[in-house]
Amino acid sequence: DLMMPEMDGFEFVTELRGQVWSRSIPIIVVTAMELTAGDRERLNGGVQRILQKGGSTREALLAEVRDMVAACVASPRVRSAREAPKEAE
């Protein structure tokens, strides 16, 4: 979520993408926040998908997240990243 206390979601994405070992981890943003064009620009390229809370039922939202996670786990890029040794930063 983008509206987390202490470190918001934008900062989290930036920090996670700044680490070599986590660059291939897919990020799905689920938020109730109304995103501006600037917000979307900040997330561009850093996340797989942005899902709006309230845009669909809870069940539909969870099904979409499950499908995306399953697709990412099956991805050869993600599998090879999980199997590769972690580099020291």
C-alpha positions as a printed Julia matrix, in Angstrom:
89×3 Matrix{Float64}:
   0.0     0.0     0.0
   1.22    3.49   -0.69
  -0.13    5.0     2.53
   1.96    3.14    5.09
   3.24    4.84    8.25
   6.92    5.76    8.65
   7.97    4.69    5.13
   5.33    5.16    2.46
   4.92    2.83   -0.49
   6.78    5.16   -2.85
   9.85    5.08   -0.59
   9.52    1.31   -0.21
   9.53    0.77   -3.98
  12.57    3.03   -4.34
  14.45    1.21   -1.56
  13.56   -2.25   -2.85
  14.52   -1.4    -6.44
  17.8     0.07   -5.17
  18.96   -3.35   -3.96
  20.56   -5.64   -6.53
  19.1    -8.81   -5.0
  15.51   -7.51   -5.13
  15.31   -5.89   -8.56
  13.52   -8.88  -10.12
  10.92   -9.16   -7.36
   7.56   -8.16   -8.81
   5.72   -5.45   -6.9
   1.94   -5.14   -6.95
   0.58   -1.93   -5.44
  -2.86   -2.22   -3.83
  -4.1     1.13   -2.62
  -7.17    3.2    -1.84
  -5.21    6.35   -2.63
  -6.36    8.42   -5.59
  -3.23    8.49   -7.74
  -2.22   11.62   -9.58
  -0.3    11.59  -12.84
   2.79   12.43  -10.76
   2.18    9.46   -8.46
   1.91    7.12  -11.44
   5.09    8.63  -12.88
   6.94    7.9    -9.6
   5.86    4.26   -9.79
   6.42    3.85  -13.53
   8.78    0.99  -14.22
   9.08    0.08  -10.55
   5.91   -1.95  -10.16
   4.15   -4.74  -12.06
   0.66   -3.45  -11.5
  -1.38   -0.88   -9.58
  -4.72   -2.07   -8.23
  -7.25    0.33   -6.75
  -9.11   -0.77   -3.63
 -12.82   -0.27   -4.06
 -12.57   -0.75   -7.82
 -13.79   -4.33   -7.54
 -14.96   -6.81   -4.92
 -12.54   -8.14   -2.34
 -12.75  -11.59   -3.92
 -11.99  -10.25   -7.4
  -9.05   -8.22   -6.06
  -7.61  -11.26   -4.25
  -8.1   -13.45   -7.33
  -6.24  -10.93   -9.48
  -3.36  -10.71   -6.99
  -3.19  -14.53   -6.75
  -3.09  -14.82  -10.55
  -0.31  -12.24  -10.81
   1.74  -13.89   -8.07
   1.33  -17.32   -9.72
   2.4   -15.89  -13.09
   5.44  -14.23  -11.53
   6.47  -17.37   -9.65
   6.25  -19.34  -12.9
   8.33  -16.73  -14.76
  11.81  -17.96  -15.74
  13.25  -14.55  -14.81
  11.94  -14.75  -11.25
  12.94  -18.41  -10.87
  16.51  -17.68  -11.96
  16.72  -14.7    -9.6
  15.59  -16.89   -6.67
  18.22  -19.5    -7.51
  21.09  -17.05   -8.09
  23.47  -16.36   -5.2
  22.83  -13.05   -3.47
  25.37  -10.36   -4.23
  26.82   -8.3    -1.44
  25.82   -4.66   -1.59
